[in-house]
Amino acid sequence: METSAFSLGNRRNEDIALDLMKFIAMTTNYGKIAGPGAGFQGTASVEKPEDFADHLLALYGKCRKAVDGK
């Protein structure tokens, strides 16, 4: 049986940053547009998939910096 270079307690910074990005995106409803509701709420702009991907990559970069301690 092969053993991995990392034990269960050691995780790469990239994996930790990815989990952090997922957590932030899910808890803040990042990228989701609110549906129509009662009262004046302004107009919601629909974001293109490329723009949404760019924002996610920027968020991941911020999470990497936070995990790396920079």
N, CA, C and O atoms as CSV, one atom per row, in Angstrom:
chain,resi,resn,atom,element,x,y,z
A,1,MET,N,N,0.840,-1.179,0.000
A,1,MET,CA,C,0.000,0.000,0.000
A,1,MET,C,C,0.883,1.240,0.000
A,1,MET,O,O,1.816,1.346,0.797
A,2,GLU,N,N,0.589,2.169,-0.888
A,2,GLU,CA,C,1.367,3.397,-0.993
A,2,GLU,C,C,0.938,4.410,0.054
A,2,GLU,O,O,-0.246,4.528,0.367
A,3,THR,N,N,1.896,5.136,0.589
A,3,THR,CA,C,1.553,6.214,1.520
A,3,THR,C,C,1.773,7.528,0.809
A,3,THR,O,O,2.691,7.667,0.000
A,4,SER,N,N,0.930,8.484,1.113
A,4,SER,CA,C,1.062,9.795,0.482
A,4,SER,C,C,2.148,10.596,1.183
A,4,SER,O,O,2.545,10.281,2.304
A,5,ALA,N,N,2.616,11.626,0.512
A,5,ALA,CA,C,3.657,12.482,1.081
A,5,ALA,C,C,3.114,13.319,2.231
A,5,ALA,O,O,3.880,13.822,3.053
A,6,PHE,N,N,1.799,13.467,2.288
A,6,PHE,CA,C,1.176,14.277,3.327
A,6,PHE,C,C,0.377,13.386,4.263
A,6,PHE,O,O,-0.301,12.462,3.813
A,7,SER,N,N,0.448,13.648,5.526
A,7,SER,CA,C,-0.411,12.918,6.455
A,7,SER,C,C,-1.779,13.588,6.459
A,7,SER,O,O,-1.958,14.648,5.860
A,8,LEU,N,N,-2.726,12.979,7.124
A,8,LEU,CA,C,-4.076,13.547,7.162
A,8,LEU,C,C,-4.098,14.927,7.797
A,8,LEU,O,O,-4.958,15.741,7.460
A,9,GLY,N,N,-3.182,15.207,8.700
A,9,GLY,CA,C,-3.167,16.494,9.384
A,9,GLY,C,C,-2.539,17.608,8.561
A,9,GLY,O,O,-2.733,18.783,8.871
A,10,ASN,N,N,-1.797,17.267,7.530
A,10,ASN,CA,C,-1.137,18.284,6.706
A,10,ASN,C,C,-1.916,18.501,5.426
A,10,ASN,O,O,-2.221,17.559,4.695
A,11,ARG,N,N,-2.231,19.759,5.170
A,11,ARG,CA,C,-2.934,20.106,3.933
A,11,ARG,C,C,-2.155,21.191,3.225
A,11,ARG,O,O,-1.514,22.026,3.863
A,12,ARG,N,N,-2.210,21.178,1.944
A,12,ARG,CA,C,-1.530,22.213,1.169
A,12,ARG,C,C,-2.261,23.537,1.321
A,12,ARG,O,O,-3.480,23.563,1.490
A,13,ASN,N,N,-1.530,24.620,1.262
A,13,ASN,CA,C,-2.133,25.951,1.376
A,13,ASN,C,C,-3.170,26.187,0.288
A,13,ASN,O,O,-4.165,26.877,0.514
A,14,GLU,N,N,-2.941,25.617,-0.893
A,14,GLU,CA,C,-3.889,25.790,-1.993
A,14,GLU,C,C,-5.244,25.187,-1.635
A,14,GLU,O,O,-6.289,25.761,-1.940
A,15,ASP,N,N,-5.216,24.016,-0.980
A,15,ASP,CA,C,-6.469,23.362,-0.599
A,15,ASP,C,C,-7.192,24.146,0.489
A,15,ASP,O,O,-8.415,24.281,0.459
A,16,ILE,N,N,-6.437,24.655,1.438
A,16,ILE,CA,C,-7.033,25.439,2.514
A,16,ILE,C,C,-7.653,26.713,1.952
A,16,ILE,O,O,-8.759,27.096,2.333
A,17,ALA,N,N,-6.931,27.367,1.042
A,17,ALA,CA,C,-7.447,28.594,0.426
A,17,ALA,C,C,-8.710,28.309,-0.379
A,17,ALA,O,O,-9.644,29.111,-0.376
A,18,LEU,N,N,-8.742,27.176,-1.063
A,18,LEU,CA,C,-9.927,26.812,-1.840
A,18,LEU,C,C,-11.124,26.583,-0.931
A,18,LEU,O,O,-12.229,27.031,-1.235
A,19,ASP,N,N,-10.913,25.891,0.180
A,19,ASP,CA,C,-12.005,25.681,1.129
A,19,ASP,C,C,-12.481,27.001,1.725
A,19,ASP,O,O,-13.679,27.200,1.921
A,20,LEU,N,N,-11.550,27.896,2.011
A,20,LEU,CA,C,-11.904,29.212,2.542
A,20,LEU,C,C,-12.724,29.991,1.522
A,20,LEU,O,O,-13.718,30.623,1.878
A,21,MET,N,N,-12.311,29.949,0.252
A,21,MET,CA,C,-13.042,30.644,-0.803
A,21,MET,C,C,-14.460,30.086,-0.917
A,21,MET,O,O,-15.418,30.850,-1.036
A,22,LYS,N,N,-14.599,28.764,-0.880
A,22,LYS,CA,C,-15.930,28.145,-0.958
A,22,LYS,C,C,-16.792,28.581,0.215
A,22,LYS,O,O,-17.970,28.894,0.044
A,23,PHE,N,N,-16.207,28.602,1.408
A,23,PHE,CA,C,-16.950,29.004,2.598
A,23,PHE,C,C,-17.445,30.440,2.467
A,23,PHE,O,O,-18.612,30.727,2.733
A,24,ILE,N,N,-16.554,31.343,2.055
A,24,ILE,CA,C,-16.937,32.753,1.915
A,24,ILE,C,C,-18.013,32.907,0.853
A,24,ILE,O,O,-18.995,33.619,1.065
A,25,ALA,N,N,-17.843,32.252,-0.281
A,25,ALA,CA,C,-18.809,32.372,-1.365
A,25,ALA,C,C,-20.181,31.839,-0.956
A,25,ALA,O,O,-21.206,32.423,-1.307
A,26,MET,N,N,-20.200,30.736,-0.217
A,26,MET,CA,C,-21.486,30.150,0.172
A,26,MET,C,C,-22.163,30.939,1.291
A,26,MET,O,O,-23.378,31.132,1.251
A,27,THR,N,N,-21.406,31.397,2.284
A,27,THR,CA,C,-22.032,32.086,3.415
A,27,THR,C,C,-22.456,33.503,3.078
A,27,THR,O,O,-23.343,34.050,3.733
A,28,THR,N,N,-21.840,34.113,2.065
A,28,THR,CA,C,-22.207,35.471,1.689
A,28,THR,C,C,-23.105,35.517,0.461
A,28,THR,O,O,-23.435,36.596,-0.032
A,29,ASN,N,N,-23.503,34.340,-0.037
A,29,ASN,CA,C,-24.289,34.253,-1.279
A,29,ASN,C,C,-23.587,34.976,-2.417
A,29,ASN,O,O,-24.225,35.633,-3.240
A,30,TYR,N,N,-22.284,34.851,-2.454
A,30,TYR,CA,C,-21.460,35.512,-3.459
A,30,TYR,C,C,-21.904,35.091,-4.854
A,30,TYR,O,O,-21.973,33.901,-5.160
A,31,GLY,N,N,-22.201,36.063,-5.686
A,31,GLY,CA,C,-22.564,35.799,-7.066
A,31,GLY,C,C,-24.026,35.496,-7.301
A,31,GLY,O,O,-24.445,35.341,-8.448
A,32,LYS,N,N,-24.806,35.409,-6.251
A,32,LYS,CA,C,-26.230,35.142,-6.426
A,32,LYS,C,C,-26.989,36.455,-6.517
A,32,LYS,O,O,-26.684,37.421,-5.817
A,33,ILE,N,N,-27.968,36.470,-7.380
A,33,ILE,CA,C,-28.782,37.667,-7.573
A,33,ILE,C,C,-30.116,37.446,-6.888
A,33,ILE,O,O,-30.764,36.418,-7.086
A,34,ALA,N,N,-30.517,38.406,-6.090
A,34,ALA,CA,C,-31.790,38.300,-5.378
A,34,ALA,C,C,-32.938,38.328,-6.373
A,34,ALA,O,O,-32.901,39.053,-7.367
A,35,GLY,N,N,-33.938,37.542,-6.096
A,35,GLY,CA,C,-35.121,37.498,-6.940
A,35,GLY,C,C,-35.999,38.710,-6.705
A,35,GLY,O,O,-35.732,39.510,-5.808
A,36,PRO,N,N,-37.031,38.849,-7.494
A,36,PRO,CA,C,-37.919,39.997,-7.311
A,36,PRO,C,C,-38.633,39.928,-5.967
A,36,PRO,O,O,-39.017,38.855,-5.502
A,37,GLY,N,N,-38.798,41.076,-5.366
A,37,GLY,CA,C,-39.463,41.132,-4.066
A,37,GLY,C,C,-40.367,42.338,-3.992
A,37,GLY,O,O,-40.494,43.097,-4.953
A,38,ALA,N,N,-40.988,42.507,-2.859
A,38,ALA,CA,C,-41.892,43.638,-2.671
A,38,ALA,C,C,-41.091,44.913,-2.467
A,38,ALA,O,O,-40.031,44.896,-1.842
A,39,GLY,N,N,-41.596,46.007,-2.992
A,39,GLY,CA,C,-40.941,47.292,-2.788
A,39,GLY,C,C,-39.859,47.559,-3.814
A,39,GLY,O,O,-39.549,46.721,-4.661
A,40,PHE,N,N,-39.299,48.744,-3.713
A,40,PHE,CA,C,-38.260,49.145,-4.649
A,40,PHE,C,C,-36.925,48.569,-4.202
A,40,PHE,O,O,-36.463,48.829,-3.091
A,41,GLN,N,N,-36.318,47.792,-5.069
A,41,GLN,CA,C,-35.028,47.194,-4.754
A,41,GLN,C,C,-33.972,47.524,-5.793
A,41,GLN,O,O,-32.855,47.012,-5.720
A,42,GLY,N,N,-34.296,48.348,-6.736
A,42,GLY,CA,C,-33.337,48.652,-7.792
A,42,GLY,C,C,-33.327,47.535,-8.820
A,42,GLY,O,O,-34.121,46.596,-8.758
A,43,THR,N,N,-32.414,47.659,-9.760
A,43,THR,CA,C,-32.334,46.624,-10.789
A,43,THR,C,C,-31.115,45.766,-10.539
A,43,THR,O,O,-30.033,46.272,-10.241
A,44,ALA,N,N,-31.295,44.492,-10.658
A,44,ALA,CA,C,-30.187,43.552,-10.486
A,44,ALA,C,C,-29.529,43.333,-11.836
A,44,ALA,O,O,-30.207,43.048,-12.823
A,45,SER,N,N,-28.232,43.462,-11.883
A,45,SER,CA,C,-27.539,43.229,-13.138
A,45,SER,C,C,-27.100,41.776,-13.190
A,45,SER,O,O,-26.590,41.230,-12.212
A,46,VAL,N,N,-27.301,41.170,-14.329
A,46,VAL,CA,C,-26.906,39.784,-14.514
A,46,VAL,C,C,-25.450,39.778,-14.960
A,46,VAL,O,O,-25.078,40.434,-15.934
A,47,GLU,N,N,-24.649,39.036,-14.241
A,47,GLU,CA,C,-23.226,38.998,-14.521
A,47,GLU,C,C,-22.926,37.893,-15.537
A,47,GLU,O,O,-23.507,36.809,-15.488
A,48,LYS,N,N,-22.013,38.190,-16.451
A,48,LYS,CA,C,-21.593,37.184,-17.415
A,48,LYS,C,C,-20.774,36.129,-16.703
A,48,LYS,O,O,-20.112,36.438,-15.712
A,49,PRO,N,N,-20.796,34.890,-17.175
A,49,PRO,CA,C,-20.012,33.821,-16.545
A,49,PRO,C,C,-18.521,34.151,-16.459
A,49,PRO,O,O,-17.862,33.787,-15.485
A,50,GLU,N,N,-17.992,34.832,-17.465
A,50,GLU,CA,C,-16.570,35.183,-17.450
A,50,GLU,C,C,-16.255,36.164,-16.322
A,50,GLU,O,O,-15.217,36.056,-15.669
A,51,ASP,N,N,-17.161,37.125,-16.099
A,51,ASP,CA,C,-16.968,38.090,-15.020
A,51,ASP,C,C,-17.063,37.412,-13.659
A,51,ASP,O,O,-16.291,37.713,-12.749
A,52,PHE,N,N,-18.015,36.495,-13.530
A,52,PHE,CA,C,-18.175,35.764,-12.280
A,52,PHE,C,C,-16.924,34.935,-11.997
A,52,PHE,O,O,-16.454,34.887,-10.860
A,53,ALA,N,N,-16.387,34.284,-13.023
A,53,ALA,CA,C,-15.163,33.494,-12.865
A,53,ALA,C,C,-13.999,34.384,-12.457
A,53,ALA,O,O,-13.194,34.000,-11.608
A,54,ASP,N,N,-13.901,35.568,-13.052
A,54,ASP,CA,C,-12.831,36.504,-12.690
A,54,ASP,C,C,-12.928,36.905,-11.224
A,54,ASP,O,O,-11.911,37.000,-10.537
A,55,HIS,N,N,-14.150,37.141,-10.739
A,55,HIS,CA,C,-14.347,37.518,-9.340
A,55,HIS,C,C,-13.970,36.364,-8.406
A,55,HIS,O,O,-13.369,36.579,-7.353
A,56,LEU,N,N,-14.328,35.144,-8.801
A,56,LEU,CA,C,-13.959,33.981,-7.990
A,56,LEU,C,C,-12.449,33.804,-7.931
A,56,LEU,O,O,-11.897,33.487,-6.877
A,57,LEU,N,N,-11.785,34.006,-9.054
A,57,LEU,CA,C,-10.321,33.886,-9.072
A,57,LEU,C,C,-9.675,34.966,-8.200
A,57,LEU,O,O,-8.686,34.706,-7.514
A,58,ALA,N,N,-10.230,36.164,-8.229
A,58,ALA,CA,C,-9.713,37.238,-7.375
A,58,ALA,C,C,-9.934,36.898,-5.905
A,58,ALA,O,O,-9.058,37.138,-5.074
A,59,LEU,N,N,-11.098,36.342,-5.579
A,59,LEU,CA,C,-11.381,35.932,-4.205
A,59,LEU,C,C,-10.423,34.831,-3.779
A,59,LEU,O,O,-9.938,34.840,-2.647
A,60,TYR,N,N,-10.142,33.884,-4.663
A,60,TYR,CA,C,-9.197,32.813,-4.356
A,60,TYR,C,C,-7.804,33.390,-4.100
A,60,TYR,O,O,-7.103,32.942,-3.192
A,61,GLY,N,N,-7.406,34.374,-4.890
A,61,GLY,CA,C,-6.108,35.026,-4.678
A,61,GLY,C,C,-6.024,35.673,-3.312
A,61,GLY,O,O,-4.994,35.583,-2.643
A,62,LYS,N,N,-7.095,36.324,-2.891
A,62,LYS,CA,C,-7.124,36.939,-1.555
A,62,LYS,C,C,-7.036,35.876,-0.464
A,62,LYS,O,O,-6.356,36.058,0.545
A,63,CYS,N,N,-7.735,34.762,-0.684
A,63,CYS,CA,C,-7.688,33.681,0.302
A,63,CYS,C,C,-6.296,33.079,0.372
A,63,CYS,O,O,-5.826,32.748,1.460
A,64,ARG,N,N,-5.620,32.927,-0.775
A,64,ARG,CA,C,-4.248,32.402,-0.764
A,64,ARG,C,C,-3.324,33.306,0.026
A,64,ARG,O,O,-2.496,32.835,0.805
A,65,LYS,N,N,-3.471,34.618,-0.181
A,65,LYS,CA,C,-2.634,35.569,0.568
A,65,LYS,C,C,-2.898,35.461,2.058
A,65,LYS,O,O,-1.966,35.523,2.861
A,66,ALA,N,N,-4.153,35.301,2.434
A,66,ALA,CA,C,-4.505,35.186,3.852
A,66,ALA,C,C,-3.923,33.911,4.450
A,66,ALA,O,O,-3.400,33.933,5.563
A,67,VAL,N,N,-4.009,32.811,3.728
A,67,VAL,CA,C,-3.493,31.533,4.227
A,67,VAL,C,C,-1.970,31.558,4.287
A,67,VAL,O,O,-1.371,31.017,5.216
A,68,ASP,N,N,-1.345,32.188,3.293
A,68,ASP,CA,C,0.118,32.253,3.260
A,68,ASP,C,C,0.660,33.263,4.261
A,68,ASP,O,O,1.858,33.279,4.544
A,69,GLY,N,N,-0.218,34.104,4.799
A,69,GLY,CA,C,0.201,35.101,5.776
A,69,GLY,C,C,0.888,36.298,5.169
A,69,GLY,O,O,1.723,36.936,5.810
A,70,LYS,N,N,0.534,36.609,3.919
A,70,LYS,CA,C,1.140,37.759,3.235
A,70,LYS,C,C,0.217,38.951,3.267
A,70,LYS,O,O,0.558,40.010,2.740
